[in-house]
Amino acid sequence: MAAVPLLPPKHLLLQACRGLPPEDHPVLRCAGLLADLHERRLTAVATGRIDQERAHMVLDIDRWVAAELPKAARDAQLHTETVGTVVDRLAQFSALAYVTLASSPDDAINDAALRLTELSIAYEHLATELAAGRRRLPNLTGNREYEY
């Protein structure tokens, strides 16, 4: 019996968002790219192209999750977001925390770090519930093949 591919743990996801070389995992690669896009977005005048690239990365994550993670029972509790949107927000908060460290007072740094910490814990809980089949995700891929 083959091992079930799992979502990466939060510490690896946060490392990928900070530009550390990710392990060979599609979600980690996308997380690093998303963080780069969010950093560019913080200083960009026009963000349309950046947001298009982010949308593609989010969809890539969601397609991987739909194809690789075990399907949850139909009566499993529905999560309000996809894994891709959660990883995108983690990348956003990571980029914001990094910029805040360089230019803001202590209160802003603490706020940014708290948001990032809380979301990373929520991600880890979601990953655990998905792996156990206790949670299901909305299908935002547009492909009925991935229907939960």
Secondary structure as a PSIPRED ss2 file (coil, helix, strand):
# PSIPRED VFORMAT (PSIPRED V4.0)

   1 M C   1.000  0.000  0.000
   2 A C   1.000  0.000  0.000
   3 A C   1.000  0.000  0.000
   4 V C   1.000  0.000  0.000
   5 P C   1.000  0.000  0.000
   6 L C   1.000  0.000  0.000
   7 L C   1.000  0.000  0.000
   8 P C   1.000  0.000  0.000
   9 P C   1.000  0.000  0.000
  10 K H   0.000  1.000  0.000
  11 H H   0.000  1.000  0.000
  12 L H   0.000  1.000  0.000
  13 L H   0.000  1.000  0.000
  14 L H   0.000  1.000  0.000
  15 Q H   0.000  1.000  0.000
  16 A H   0.000  1.000  0.000
  17 C H   0.000  1.000  0.000
  18 R C   1.000  0.000  0.000
  19 G C   1.000  0.000  0.000
  20 L C   1.000  0.000  0.000
  21 P C   1.000  0.000  0.000
  22 P C   1.000  0.000  0.000
  23 E C   1.000  0.000  0.000
  24 D C   1.000  0.000  0.000
  25 H C   1.000  0.000  0.000
  26 P H   0.000  1.000  0.000
  27 V H   0.000  1.000  0.000
  28 L H   0.000  1.000  0.000
  29 R H   0.000  1.000  0.000
  30 C H   0.000  1.000  0.000
  31 A H   0.000  1.000  0.000
  32 G H   0.000  1.000  0.000
  33 L H   0.000  1.000  0.000
  34 L H   0.000  1.000  0.000
  35 A H   0.000  1.000  0.000
  36 D H   0.000  1.000  0.000
  37 L H   0.000  1.000  0.000
  38 H H   0.000  1.000  0.000
  39 E H   0.000  1.000  0.000
  40 R H   0.000  1.000  0.000
  41 R H   0.000  1.000  0.000
  42 L H   0.000  1.000  0.000
  43 T H   0.000  1.000  0.000
  44 A C   1.000  0.000  0.000
  45 V C   1.000  0.000  0.000
  46 A C   1.000  0.000  0.000
  47 T C   1.000  0.000  0.000
  48 G H   0.000  1.000  0.000
  49 R H   0.000  1.000  0.000
  50 I H   0.000  1.000  0.000
  51 D H   0.000  1.000  0.000
  52 Q H   0.000  1.000  0.000
  53 E H   0.000  1.000  0.000
  54 R H   0.000  1.000  0.000
  55 A H   0.000  1.000  0.000
  56 H H   0.000  1.000  0.000
  57 M H   0.000  1.000  0.000
  58 V H   0.000  1.000  0.000
  59 L H   0.000  1.000  0.000
  60 D H   0.000  1.000  0.000
  61 I H   0.000  1.000  0.000
  62 D H   0.000  1.000  0.000
  63 R H   0.000  1.000  0.000
  64 W H   0.000  1.000  0.000
  65 V H   0.000  1.000  0.000
  66 A H   0.000  1.000  0.000
  67 A H   0.000  1.000  0.000
  68 E H   0.000  1.000  0.000
  69 L C   1.000  0.000  0.000
  70 P C   1.000  0.000  0.000
  71 K C   1.000  0.000  0.000
  72 A C   1.000  0.000  0.000
  73 A C   1.000  0.000  0.000
  74 R C   1.000  0.000  0.000
  75 D C   1.000  0.000  0.000
  76 A C   1.000  0.000  0.000
  77 Q E   0.000  0.000  1.000
  78 L E   0.000  0.000  1.000
  79 H C   1.000  0.000  0.000
  80 T C   1.000  0.000  0.000
  81 E C   1.000  0.000  0.000
  82 T C   1.000  0.000  0.000
  83 V H   0.000  1.000  0.000
  84 G H   0.000  1.000  0.000
  85 T H   0.000  1.000  0.000
  86 V H   0.000  1.000  0.000
  87 V H   0.000  1.000  0.000
  88 D H   0.000  1.000  0.000
  89 R H   0.000  1.000  0.000
  90 L H   0.000  1.000  0.000
  91 A H   0.000  1.000  0.000
  92 Q H   0.000  1.000  0.000
  93 F H   0.000  1.000  0.000
  94 S H   0.000  1.000  0.000
  95 A H   0.000  1.000  0.000
  96 L H   0.000  1.000  0.000
  97 A H   0.000  1.000  0.000
  98 Y H   0.000  1.000  0.000
  99 V H   0.000  1.000  0.000
 100 T H   0.000  1.000  0.000
 101 L H   0.000  1.000  0.000
 102 A H   0.000  1.000  0.000
 103 S H   0.000  1.000  0.000
 104 S C   1.000  0.000  0.000
 105 P C   1.000  0.000  0.000
 106 D H   0.000  1.000  0.000
 107 D H   0.000  1.000  0.000
 108 A H   0.000  1.000  0.000
 109 I H   0.000  1.000  0.000
 110 N H   0.000  1.000  0.000
 111 D H   0.000  1.000  0.000
 112 A H   0.000  1.000  0.000
 113 A H   0.000  1.000  0.000
 114 L H   0.000  1.000  0.000
 115 R H   0.000  1.000  0.000
 116 L H   0.000  1.000  0.000
 117 T H   0.000  1.000  0.000
 118 E H   0.000  1.000  0.000
 119 L H   0.000  1.000  0.000
 120 S H   0.000  1.000  0.000
 121 I H   0.000  1.000  0.000
 122 A H   0.000  1.000  0.000
 123 Y H   0.000  1.000  0.000
 124 E H   0.000  1.000  0.000
 125 H H   0.000  1.000  0.000
 126 L H   0.000  1.000  0.000
 127 A H   0.000  1.000  0.000
 128 T H   0.000  1.000  0.000
 129 E H   0.000  1.000  0.000
 130 L H   0.000  1.000  0.000
 131 A H   0.000  1.000  0.000
 132 A H   0.000  1.000  0.000
 133 G C   1.000  0.000  0.000
 134 R C   1.000  0.000  0.000
 135 R E   0.000  0.000  1.000
 136 R E   0.000  0.000  1.000
 137 L C   1.000  0.000  0.000
 138 P C   1.000  0.000  0.000
 139 N C   1.000  0.000  0.000
 140 L C   1.000  0.000  0.000
 141 T C   1.000  0.000  0.000
 142 G C   1.000  0.000  0.000
 143 N C   1.000  0.000  0.000
 144 R H   0.000  1.000  0.000
 145 E H   0.000  1.000  0.000
 146 Y H   0.000  1.000  0.000
 147 E C   1.000  0.000  0.000
 148 Y C   1.000  0.000  0.000
